[in-house]
Amino acid sequence: MLRYMGAIDDSTPIVTSVHDEQLVDDIPVEKLLIHDVLVDIICTPTQVIFTNTSIPKPQGIYWDKLSPKKLGQIRILRELKSRIEQETGQKLPCGPSEKLPPTAKQRR
């Protein structure tokens, strides 16, 4: 959303805070999904870590990954999608319906 608004770009640092116990040494690139955002700076109670990641940041909202149910739960995304469709005159894609494992229970 912020990229669409022009508020951020590829040079904008992504910063997070975690506890020292939550740190991992490495996440294999093949485990990352298209919408995963790697951080540039990690702040813990005891240290600041600059990750120096070279993996590109997402370029926007991946509408084709958002299920109708998920989109229905996030009003700002529904409004943004509608606005973009009105501005461009084109319908944006929508992701497939969520498929939960047989043992999962759907929250209502």
N, C-alpha and C positions, 0 to 999 in steps of 0.2 A: 504494500500500500504506500509506504513512504517513497519507494522508488518511483511509482507511478506519479506521485505528487511532486517529484523533483526535489524532495527533501534530503535524499541520500543518493550516493553513487558508489562505484567500486572503491573509491578512496576512503569511504566512511568506515572507521574502525568498528568492529563488532566486539563488545566487551561483555563479560559475564562474571558473576560472583558465585563461588562454590566453596564448600568446606574442603579442607586439605584431604580428607578421607575419600572424597568423590573423584579425585584425579585418577586418570588412567594414563599409561605411558603412550599408547597408540591405539587408534581405531583404524582397522584396515580400510582402505579406500573402497574396496568392493562391497563393504557393508553399508556405505553411505547411499542415501536415496537422493533423487534430484532436488528435493526441497530442503535437505539438511543444510544448515548454515554453520560452517566452521567459524570459530571465534578467532579474533586476532589477539585479544588480551584476556587472560584469566586472572581474576583477583581472588585470593583466599585470605583467611585471617592472618596468615604468616608470610605471604609472598605475592608478587605480581609477576605473571609469566607472559612473555611475548611469544606467541606460537610460531610466527614467521611462516604461516601456511601459504602455499602457492596454489591451492585449489580455488578455482573461481567461485565467486558468490552467486547465489541465484539471481536471475535477471528480472524477477517479478513474481507475480502470482501464477502458479501453475493450475489454471482453471480446470484442466482436464484430469487433475488428480483429486479435486474436491467433489465428494459425493453429494447428491442432492440433499441428503440428510444433514451432512456436515455444513453445507452452505445454509441450510435452513436454520441452523443453530447459531450462526454468526451474522448478526444483522448488518454490521458495517461492511462485510464482504458482499452480502446481497445487494446493498445499496451501491457499492462501488461497481459491481458487475453490471447492474442496471444502468448506471451512469455512463460507463464505458460503451455499453451497447447502444445507448441513445446517441452518444457523441459520434460513434463510428458508423452507426447504421448496420452493424454486423452482430450476429449472435455469437457470444463466446461459448466455447465448449464446456461441457460439464462431465465430471468423472463418473465412473460406474457406481452403482449402488453398493453400499458397504455389505460385505459378506463376512459374517462372523463365524468363527469355528463352531462346530455343533455343540460344544460344551459351554460356550459363552452365553451370557444372558444379556439381553438388550435392556438398557435403562429407559425408563419412561419419564 
